Amino acid sequence: MADIEVLSLAAKSLELFDIGDYRLEIGHVGFFMSLIDELEADDDTKDNIRTFIENKNYAALGGVLDTLPDCKAVDAVRRLPRLFGGKEVLNAAASLCGNEQTRCALKFLDTLYKKLCELGLSQKVMIDLGLVHQNEYYTGVIFRGYIEGGGDSVISGGRYDTLLSRFGCDLPATGFGINMDLLARRMLACGCIEPTAPVQVLVHAKPGLEACALKKADEMTSKGVVCEVSVFDSINEARIYAKNRCIPKVMEVGGDVRSQQ
């Protein structure tokens, strides 16, 4: 239920951005890991295989697999990057399953996909069994979200049931992150948002007057002046920074205001 809710939230997030069509791709880390564990290969080779699949580098993937003893798992891994689409992907993958773990992963994805279709997302969700992740803390479903016109994912997430235990809180978890920089660039390109106004004043505090500098910046911001607060130790460093960033004025709280030349 939590996975369905999080994927539904990811879809709603992409809809709210309203900058074109979008797709969610879902996979399952258990399917990939069960296949990779069956390969007669050392850890470095397995890491390379993961990277090649992640980067969709089919030529390099084939070259590595050609060096391994032929078996059902090798054939399955070779076909992973092309197992992409709708319900038919799960049917095609069923013949590749050699153990209970892969069958369980496919059954879970089948149930998840059907539930997402019931939510009206059948045209937005794709199954990608070649979806892997360099971060090894994922334990179940993994997914990525893409917006029309962009090649990189703007949403990335999944289930990570063992991650929080590393921080002393042994709880299951699922969620996603949004690439705000990429999203902002797309929104700017589509005219959905206006470019940020340039900084007009860099506010720098003399030692002991940091709180005063923050208050001064807030005061000017409320009057429509775009400000940035200096984090530098000296006024000279602040002025060099302002010059490099084309900020026309530096205000030293406890000192003076100087225009940049």
C-alpha positions in Angstrom: 0.0 0.0 0.0 2.8 2.4 0.8 4.5 1.8 -2.5 1.2 2.5 -4.4 0.8 5.7 -2.4 4.3 6.9 -3.1 4.1 6.2 -6.8 0.7 7.9 -6.9 2.2 10.9 -5.2 5.1 11.0 -7.7 2.6 11.0 -10.6 0.6 13.8 -9.0 3.8 15.8 -8.5 4.7 15.5 -12.2 1.2 16.5 -13.1 1.3 19.6 -10.9 4.5 20.8 -12.7 2.3 21.0 -15.8 5.2 21.2 -18.3 4.4 18.4 -20.7 3.7 14.7 -20.7 5.4 12.5 -18.2 6.3 8.8 -17.6 7.0 6.7 -14.5 9.3 3.7 -15.0 9.1 1.0 -12.3 11.3 -2.0 -11.7 12.4 -4.2 -8.8 15.9 -4.5 -7.4 15.2 -8.0 -6.3 14.8 -9.2 -9.9 18.1 -7.9 -10.9 20.0 -9.0 -7.8 18.7 -12.5 -8.0 20.0 -12.8 -11.5 23.3 -11.2 -10.8 23.9 -13.5 -7.8 23.6 -16.5 -10.2 26.5 -15.3 -12.4 29.8 -17.0 -12.1 31.7 -13.7 -11.8 33.7 -11.7 -9.3 32.4 -8.6 -7.5 34.2 -6.2 -9.8 32.6 -7.8 -12.9 29.2 -7.7 -11.3 29.7 -4.0 -10.5 30.6 -3.3 -14.1 27.5 -5.2 -15.3 25.3 -3.0 -13.0 27.0 0.2 -14.4 26.6 -0.9 -18.0 22.9 -1.7 -17.5 22.4 1.6 -15.6 24.0 3.6 -18.4 22.2 1.5 -21.2 25.6 0.6 -22.6 24.5 -2.5 -24.4 27.8 -3.0 -26.3 29.9 -3.0 -23.2 27.4 -5.2 -21.4 27.5 -7.8 -24.2 31.2 -7.8 -24.2 31.4 -8.6 -20.4 28.7 -11.3 -20.6 30.5 -13.0 -23.5 33.4 -13.7 -21.2 31.2 -15.6 -18.7 30.1 -19.3 -18.7 26.9 -19.6 -20.6 23.8 -20.1 -18.4 20.2 -19.1 -18.0 21.2 -16.1 -15.8 23.6 -14.8 -18.4 20.9 -14.9 -21.1 18.4 -13.2 -18.7 20.9 -10.4 -17.9 21.6 -9.9 -21.6 17.9 -9.4 -22.3 17.3 -7.0 -19.3 17.8 -3.7 -21.1 15.1 -4.7 -23.6 12.5 -5.8 -21.1 10.6 -2.5 -21.2 6.9 -1.8 -21.7 3.6 -2.8 -20.3 2.1 -6.1 -18.9 3.7 -8.0 -21.8 7.2 -7.4 -20.2 6.2 -9.5 -17.2 5.0 -12.3 -19.4 8.3 -12.3 -21.3 10.3 -12.2 -18.1 8.5 -15.2 -16.6 10.4 -17.6 -18.8 13.7 -16.1 -17.5 12.9 -16.8 -13.8 15.1 -19.5 -12.3 14.4 -19.0 -8.6 11.8 -18.0 -6.2 13.2 -14.5 -5.7 12.7 -13.5 -9.3 9.2 -14.9 -9.4 8.3 -13.0 -6.2 9.7 -9.8 -7.7 7.6 -10.2 -10.9 4.5 -11.1 -8.9 4.9 -7.9 -6.8 5.4 -5.7 -10.0 2.4 -7.4 -11.6 0.2 -6.5 -8.6 1.6 -2.9 -8.3 1.2 -2.3 -12.1 -2.5 -3.4 -11.9 -3.2 -1.1 -8.9 -1.6 1.8 -10.7 -3.7 1.1 -13.8 -6.8 1.2 -11.5 -5.7 4.7 -10.5 -5.9 5.8 -14.1 -2.1 5.7 -14.7 -2.0 3.0 -17.4 -0.7 5.5 -20.0 1.8 7.0 -17.6 3.5 3.9 -16.0 6.0 1.6 -17.8 7.7 -1.5 -16.5 11.5 -1.5 -16.9 13.2 -4.7 -15.7 16.5 -3.2 -16.8 16.1 -0.4 -14.2 18.9 -0.7 -11.7 20.5 1.8 -9.3 24.1 2.5 -8.2 22.8 3.1 -4.7 22.8 -0.3 -3.1 20.4 0.5 -0.2 17.3 -0.1 -2.3 15.5 -3.3 -1.3 12.3 -3.5 -3.4 10.5 -1.5 -6.1 12.6 1.3 -7.7 11.2 3.9 -10.0 12.1 7.0 -12.0 10.0 9.8 -13.5 10.7 11.6 -16.8 9.2 14.7 -18.4 8.6 15.2 -22.1 11.6 16.9 -23.7 14.1 15.9 -21.0 16.4 12.9 -21.2 17.3 12.8 -17.5 15.0 11.7 -14.7 13.4 14.4 -12.6 12.1 11.9 -10.0 14.0 8.9 -8.5 13.0 6.7 -5.7 12.0 3.4 -4.3 11.9 1.2 -1.3 14.8 1.1 1.2 13.8 -1.0 4.2 17.3 -1.4 5.6 18.7 2.2 5.2 17.3 3.7 8.4 18.7 0.9 10.6 22.2 2.4 9.8 21.1 5.5 11.7 19.7 3.6 14.7 16.1 3.4 13.5 15.2 0.0 12.1 12.0 0.9 10.1 10.8 0.1 6.6 10.8 3.1 4.3 9.9 4.2 0.8 10.0 7.6 -1.0 11.5 9.7 -3.8 13.5 12.8 -4.5 13.0 15.5 -7.1 15.8 17.0 -9.2 14.8 20.6 -8.7 17.6 22.0 -10.8 16.5 20.0 -13.8 12.9 20.8 -13.2 13.6 24.5 -12.9 15.5 24.5 -16.2 12.6 22.7 -18.0 10.1 25.2 -16.5 12.2 28.1 -17.6 12.5 26.7 -21.1 8.7 26.2 -21.2 8.0 29.7 -19.9 6.2 28.4 -16.8 8.3 30.5 -14.5 10.2 33.7 -14.8 14.0 33.8 -14.4 15.2 34.8 -10.9 15.9 38.5 -10.6 19.7 39.3 -10.3 21.1 40.1 -6.8 21.4 43.8 -6.3 23.1 44.0 -2.9 25.5 41.7 -1.1 25.1 42.2 2.7 28.3 41.6 4.7 28.5 41.7 8.5 31.4 42.9 10.5 32.4 40.4 13.3 29.6 40.3 15.9 27.0 41.9 13.7 25.8 38.7 11.8 22.2 39.0 13.2 22.1 42.6 12.2 23.1 41.7 8.7 20.3 39.2 8.4 17.8 41.7 9.7 19.0 44.3 7.2 18.7 41.8 4.4 15.2 41.0 5.4 14.3 44.7 5.6 15.6 45.4 2.1 13.9 42.2 0.7 10.6 43.4 2.1 11.0 46.5 0.0 11.7 44.6 -3.2 15.5 44.7 -3.2 17.1 41.4 -4.1 19.7 40.6 -1.5 22.2 38.0 -0.7 24.0 37.6 2.7 27.7 37.2 2.6 29.2 34.1 4.3 32.8 35.3 4.0 35.2 36.2 6.8 36.4 39.5 5.3 35.0 42.4 3.4 37.7 41.9 0.7 36.5 38.3 0.1 32.9 39.6 -0.1 33.9 42.2 -2.7 35.8 39.8 -4.8 32.8 37.4 -4.8 30.4 40.3 -5.6 32.5 41.3 -8.6 32.7 37.8 -9.9 28.9 37.4 -9.6 28.2 40.9 -11.1 26.5 42.1 -7.9 26.6 45.9 -8.1 26.7 46.8 -4.4 28.3 45.5 -1.2 26.8 46.7 2.0 28.9 46.2 5.1 26.8 46.2 8.2 28.8 48.3 10.7 30.7 49.8 7.8 29.6 51.3 4.4 28.0 50.6 1.1 30.3 50.4 -1.9 29.4 50.1 -5.5 31.4 47.5 -7.5 33.3 48.8 -10.5 
